[in-house]
Amino acid sequence: MGKRIGWIGLGRMGEAMVKRLLKAGHGVHVWNRTAAKATPLLEYGATIAKTKQDLATCEVVFTMVSTTDDLKEVLFGEGGLVAASTRPKVVVDSSSISQEGSAEIRTRLEGMGVAYLCAPVSGNAKVAKAGKLLMVSSGPRAVYDMAEPYLQAMARKVMWVGEGELARIWKIAHNTMFGVIIQNLCEITILAEKAGIPRHVFLESINDSVLGSMYTRYKTPVLSNLTFDHVTFTPKLLLKDMDLGLAAAKAYGVPMPAAAATRESIARMVGHGLDNVDFSVLLLETAKDAGMALKPENVTISDGLES
């Protein structure tokens, strides 16, 4: 009999990751603030918990929420996972939160006898569905070794980078680069299109050059066809991560001029009310600044995530 696994947080990423665990044969008990989001997982074999504390008897509970405050609330708030005397042995958190907030949560959990592992990811919900996430962890090595089979069920590669909150620094650095790349990718794409190269042709050439990556490839259909309603990550969430990156840079004394400029560009999008759309809507903003009105190219083009 395998260990009982609990899961809190069924946004786009959480739902996709739970499906990977279920597909691998693990039994997963799930809870979500909006209960209706958990219902579709019943057909995949999940068990829906009525309360967060119903998961306290699980050996391992994963959390995937939006902010540090959200994580504190689901763990320590009224009716929280560890608010009663029965508690899980391990909490594995895959949220994108600050190093400082994570360290505070670790201290509180370990004081209660609950082990804590940070396990942020690289990839969006579509990447998760394809089983192509990278999961990077930090915390006690023994806790990582215990959790590794579950991480492997959700990812193409898993890594342990050290003790404490080092995985938070990794995720902050990762998402800061995430922002800088989309900023530059939009700029050069508009440059190429204004000069006369069709958008999808230019993007395909980048994907097949030394500069191409999984990231540029899976953004190509969205940027070509302007399907920004297929949300993977919003401007507001990206702005939060850029702020975390710049705060870490300040704390460690690292100048990051490219990230600072990108942060202001993302803040401009948020100020224009561009939320509940994909962050790559930045392409339209860049085009406007160049005096261009873009049209969908309506091309069929691979995002590179097919099995």
C-alpha positions as CSV (number, residue, x, y, z in Angstrom):
1,M,0.0,0.0,0.0
2,G,1.5,3.3,-1.0
3,K,1.6,6.4,1.2
4,R,-1.5,8.6,1.3
5,I,-0.9,11.8,-0.7
6,G,-2.7,15.0,-0.1
7,W,-3.0,18.0,-2.4
8,I,-4.1,21.6,-1.7
9,G,-4.5,24.0,-4.6
10,L,-6.1,23.1,-7.9
11,G,-5.4,26.0,-10.2
12,R,-4.2,25.3,-13.8
13,M,-0.9,23.9,-12.5
14,G,-2.2,22.0,-9.5
15,E,-4.9,20.2,-11.5
16,A,-2.4,19.1,-14.2
17,M,0.1,17.9,-11.7
18,V,-2.5,15.9,-9.7
19,K,-3.5,14.1,-13.0
20,R,0.1,13.1,-13.5
21,L,0.2,11.6,-10.0
22,L,-3.0,9.7,-10.6
23,K,-1.9,8.5,-14.0
24,A,1.2,7.1,-12.3
25,G,-1.0,5.1,-9.9
26,H,-0.8,7.2,-6.8
27,G,-3.9,7.7,-4.7
28,V,-4.4,11.5,-4.2
29,H,-6.8,13.2,-1.8
30,V,-7.4,16.8,-2.9
31,W,-8.8,20.0,-1.4
32,N,-9.4,23.3,-3.1
33,R,-10.9,26.6,-1.9
34,T,-13.4,26.5,-4.8
35,A,-14.7,23.0,-4.4
36,A,-16.1,22.7,-7.9
37,K,-12.6,22.8,-9.3
38,A,-11.9,19.4,-7.6
39,T,-14.9,17.6,-9.1
40,P,-13.4,16.9,-12.5
41,L,-10.6,14.9,-10.8
42,L,-13.1,12.3,-9.6
43,E,-13.1,10.6,-12.9
44,Y,-9.3,10.3,-12.8
45,G,-9.5,8.5,-9.4
46,A,-8.9,11.4,-6.9
47,T,-10.7,11.5,-3.6
48,I,-12.1,14.9,-2.6
49,A,-11.5,16.1,1.0
50,K,-14.2,18.2,2.6
51,T,-11.7,20.2,4.7
52,K,-8.0,20.9,4.7
53,Q,-7.7,19.0,8.0
54,D,-9.1,15.9,6.4
55,L,-5.7,15.7,4.7
56,A,-3.7,15.8,8.0
57,T,-3.6,12.0,8.1
58,C,-1.8,11.9,4.8
59,E,1.9,11.2,5.1
60,V,2.8,13.7,2.4
61,V,0.8,16.8,1.4
62,F,1.6,18.9,-1.6
63,T,0.6,22.6,-1.8
64,M,0.4,24.8,-4.9
65,V,-1.1,28.2,-4.2
66,S,-0.5,31.8,-5.5
67,T,1.2,33.7,-2.7
68,T,3.1,33.4,0.6
69,D,0.0,34.6,2.5
70,D,-2.2,32.0,0.7
71,L,0.3,29.3,1.8
72,K,0.3,30.5,5.4
73,E,-3.5,30.6,5.4
74,V,-4.0,27.0,4.1
75,L,-1.4,25.7,6.6
76,F,-1.9,27.7,9.7
77,G,-5.2,29.6,9.4
78,E,-8.5,28.6,10.8
79,G,-9.1,25.0,9.8
80,G,-5.6,24.9,8.3
81,L,-3.7,21.7,7.5
82,V,-1.6,21.8,10.6
83,A,-3.9,23.8,12.8
84,A,-5.0,20.8,14.8
85,S,-3.1,18.1,16.7
86,T,-3.1,15.6,13.8
87,R,-0.6,16.6,11.1
88,P,1.1,15.2,8.0
89,K,4.7,14.0,8.2
90,V,5.8,16.1,5.3
91,V,4.6,19.2,3.4
92,V,6.0,19.7,-0.1
93,D,5.3,23.2,-1.5
94,S,5.5,24.0,-5.2
95,S,4.2,27.6,-5.0
96,S,6.2,30.6,-6.2
97,I,6.9,32.4,-3.0
98,S,9.7,34.5,-1.4
99,Q,12.7,33.0,0.2
100,E,11.9,34.9,3.5
101,G,8.3,33.7,3.6
102,S,9.4,30.1,2.9
103,A,12.0,30.3,5.7
104,E,9.3,31.5,8.1
105,I,7.0,28.7,7.1
106,R,9.8,26.1,7.5
107,T,10.6,27.3,11.0
108,R,6.9,27.0,12.0
109,L,6.4,23.6,10.4
110,E,9.6,22.1,11.8
111,G,8.6,23.4,15.2
112,M,5.5,21.3,14.9
113,G,7.4,18.2,13.9
114,V,6.4,18.5,10.2
115,A,9.2,18.2,7.6
116,Y,9.2,20.7,4.7
117,L,10.4,20.5,1.2
118,C,10.4,23.4,-1.4
119,A,9.7,22.0,-4.9
120,P,9.0,24.8,-7.4
121,V,8.7,24.0,-11.1
122,S,9.7,25.1,-14.5
123,G,6.8,25.0,-17.0
124,N,3.1,25.9,-17.4
125,A,0.0,23.8,-17.1
126,K,0.4,22.5,-20.7
127,V,4.0,21.5,-20.0
128,A,2.7,19.7,-16.8
129,K,0.1,17.8,-18.8
130,A,2.8,16.7,-21.2
131,G,4.9,15.4,-18.3
132,K,7.7,17.8,-19.2
133,L,8.1,19.8,-16.0
134,L,11.4,20.4,-14.3
135,M,11.1,20.3,-10.5
136,V,13.8,21.7,-8.4
137,S,13.8,21.0,-4.6
138,S,15.6,22.2,-1.5
139,G,15.4,21.1,2.2
140,P,16.6,18.0,4.1
141,R,18.1,15.5,1.6
142,A,16.3,12.6,3.4
143,V,13.0,14.3,2.8
144,Y,13.8,14.9,-0.8
145,D,14.7,11.2,-1.2
146,M,11.4,10.2,0.3
147,A,9.4,12.6,-2.0
148,E,11.4,11.9,-5.2
149,P,9.2,9.2,-6.6
150,Y,6.2,11.5,-6.5
151,L,8.2,14.3,-8.0
152,Q,9.3,12.0,-10.8
153,A,5.7,11.1,-11.6
154,M,5.0,14.7,-12.4
155,A,8.2,15.8,-14.2
156,R,10.7,14.9,-16.9
157,K,13.5,15.8,-14.5
158,V,13.9,16.4,-10.8
159,M,16.8,18.0,-8.9
160,W,17.9,18.7,-5.4
161,V,19.9,21.9,-5.1
162,G,20.7,22.0,-1.4
163,E,19.3,22.7,2.1
164,G,16.9,25.4,3.2
165,E,15.3,27.8,0.7
166,L,17.8,27.5,-2.2
167,A,15.0,26.2,-4.5
168,R,13.2,29.5,-3.9
169,I,16.2,31.4,-5.1
170,W,16.3,29.1,-8.1
171,K,12.6,29.8,-8.9
172,I,13.0,33.5,-8.4
173,A,16.0,33.6,-10.8
174,H,14.2,31.3,-13.3
175,N,11.0,33.5,-13.4
176,T,13.1,36.7,-13.7
177,M,14.7,35.2,-16.8
178,F,11.2,34.2,-17.9
179,G,10.2,37.8,-17.9
180,V,13.3,39.1,-19.6
181,I,13.1,36.5,-22.4
182,I,9.4,37.3,-23.3
183,Q,10.2,41.0,-23.3
184,N,13.1,40.5,-25.7
185,L,11.3,37.9,-27.8
186,C,8.4,40.3,-28.3
187,E,10.7,43.1,-29.2
188,I,12.7,41.2,-31.9
189,T,9.5,39.6,-33.3
190,I,8.0,43.0,-33.8
191,L,11.3,44.2,-35.4
192,A,11.3,41.3,-37.8
193,E,7.6,41.7,-38.7
194,K,7.8,45.4,-39.3
195,A,10.7,44.8,-41.6
196,G,8.6,42.3,-43.5
197,I,9.2,38.8,-42.1
198,P,6.0,36.9,-41.3
199,R,5.7,36.4,-37.5
200,H,5.5,32.6,-37.6
201,V,8.4,32.3,-40.0
202,F,10.6,34.4,-37.8
203,L,9.6,32.5,-34.6
204,E,10.2,29.2,-36.4
205,S,13.7,30.4,-37.3
206,I,14.5,31.4,-33.7
207,N,13.2,28.0,-32.5
208,D,15.6,26.2,-34.8
209,S,18.6,28.4,-34.1
210,V,21.0,28.2,-31.1
211,L,18.7,30.6,-29.3
212,G,15.6,28.4,-29.5
213,S,14.2,26.6,-26.4
214,M,11.2,24.8,-25.1
215,Y,9.9,28.2,-23.9
216,T,10.2,30.0,-27.3
217,R,8.7,27.0,-29.1
218,Y,5.6,26.6,-26.9
219,K,5.0,30.4,-27.1
220,T,5.2,30.4,-31.0
221,P,1.5,29.4,-31.7
222,V,0.2,32.0,-29.2
223,L,2.4,34.8,-30.6
224,S,1.6,33.8,-34.2
225,N,-2.2,33.5,-33.8
226,L,-2.7,36.0,-30.9
227,T,-4.6,33.5,-28.8
228,F,-3.9,35.3,-25.5
229,D,-7.1,34.0,-24.0
230,H,-5.4,30.6,-23.6
231,V,-3.9,31.6,-20.2
232,T,-0.7,30.0,-18.9
233,F,0.5,32.8,-16.7
234,T,-1.0,36.3,-16.2
235,P,0.8,39.7,-16.3
236,K,-0.1,40.2,-12.6
237,L,1.6,37.0,-11.5
238,L,4.6,37.7,-13.7
239,L,4.9,41.2,-12.1
240,K,4.9,39.5,-8.6
241,D,7.8,37.3,-9.7
242,M,9.8,40.2,-11.2
243,D,9.4,42.0,-7.9
244,L,10.6,39.0,-6.0
245,G,13.6,38.8,-8.4
246,L,14.6,42.4,-7.9
247,A,14.1,42.1,-4.1
248,A,16.5,39.2,-4.1
249,A,19.0,41.1,-6.2
250,K,18.9,44.0,-3.8
251,A,19.4,41.6,-0.8
252,Y,22.4,39.9,-2.4
253,G,23.9,43.1,-4.0
254,V,23.5,41.9,-7.6
255,P,22.7,44.6,-10.3
256,M,20.0,43.4,-12.8
257,P,19.4,46.3,-15.3
258,A,17.6,44.1,-17.8
259,A,15.3,42.7,-15.2
260,A,14.6,46.2,-13.9
261,A,13.6,47.5,-17.3
262,T,11.4,44.4,-17.9
263,R,9.7,44.9,-14.6
264,E,8.5,48.3,-15.7
265,S,7.2,47.0,-19.0
266,I,5.2,44.3,-17.2
267,A,3.9,46.8,-14.6
268,R,2.7,48.9,-17.6
269,M,0.6,46.0,-18.8
270,V,-0.9,45.5,-15.4
271,G,-1.7,49.2,-15.2
272,H,-3.5,49.0,-18.5
273,G,-5.8,46.3,-16.9
274,L,-4.4,43.4,-19.0
275,D,-5.1,40.6,-16.6
276,N,-6.9,37.3,-17.1
277,V,-5.0,37.0,-20.3
278,D,-1.7,35.3,-21.0
279,F,1.3,37.5,-20.2
280,S,2.5,37.1,-23.8
281,V,-0.1,39.8,-24.7
282,L,3.0,41.9,-24.2
283,L,3.5,41.3,-28.0
284,L,0.4,43.6,-28.7
285,E,1.8,46.3,-26.4
286,T,5.1,46.2,-28.1
287,A,3.5,46.4,-31.5
288,K,1.4,49.5,-30.4
289,D,4.6,51.2,-29.3
290,A,6.0,50.5,-32.8
291,G,2.9,51.9,-34.5
292,M,1.6,48.5,-35.6
293,A,-1.8,46.7,-35.3
294,L,-1.2,43.0,-35.4
295,K,-3.5,40.4,-37.0
296,P,-3.7,36.7,-36.2
297,E,-1.8,34.7,-38.8
298,N,-4.1,31.7,-38.3
299,V,-1.4,29.1,-39.0
300,T,-1.1,25.6,-37.7
301,I,2.2,25.3,-35.9
302,S,3.5,23.0,-33.2
303,D,4.2,24.1,-29.7
304,G,6.7,21.2,-29.3
305,L,4.7,19.6,-26.4
306,E,3.0,16.8,-28.2
307,S,3.8,13.4,-26.8
